[in-house]
Amino acid sequence: MTELIVKGVLGYLLGSIVGSLLVGRLRGGVDIRRLGSGNAGATNALRTQSKLFAFWVLLIDIGKGWVATGLLAKARIPGIAPAPAEWGVWAVAVCGIAVMAGHIYPLWHGFRGGKGVATVGGAVLGAAPVLFIPMLVIWLLAVIVFGFVGLASILGALTFVVAAGADASPRMPMLTFAAVSALLIVFTHRTNIARMLAGTEPRARRLWLLGAARSRS
């Protein structure tokens, strides 16, 4: 049990390293939470900064998710006895949820972070890459058809729940991770949901192929 607590704390601290805020500091103190949509994520970074800025943000946020579930969850911590097998299987879920919580409520940045989409994607890649494929496919299709990145992110997270539930391997820890992740993604996108309902949510014009086709017709 102690091992899970320590890994959870380390996962949270890792998640608190928010890509956009780290890159922004290296770029002379840019805080994208004061720009555009106010979200400290790759989409707002792309809209308000540059493609290179957004690339590094995405890489960092995906990378820390992957490190949390792919490395930290499986690592032996010096001086701490490994958790019993029935608890040890929860390490991936604990680290995955913790790294998301750190990204959304980062200790280093006044508990104001991003929405967790790239981080959960990286965490799924580190935990079970096969489950990431349907998430990515649904995300891409949703952006192309509807043009809303927020909606695509919510649908991608819900796809993770379905894929985790359909997995034939022992799945309660992974299903728990997926369910909590989906709830967090829906919660962090609550303002996007309100704007979509009000008809004021901006679309990703470069990815919204259906919309581009309509505008040409």
PyMOL commands that set and color helices and strands:
alter all, ss='L'
color gray80, all
select helices_A, chain A and resi 2-15+19-26+32-34+42-48+51-70+72-74+85-88+91-104+107-109+117-127+129-146+149-166+172-188+190-198+209-216
alter helices_A, ss='H'
color red, helices_A
deselect
rebuild
show_as cartoon
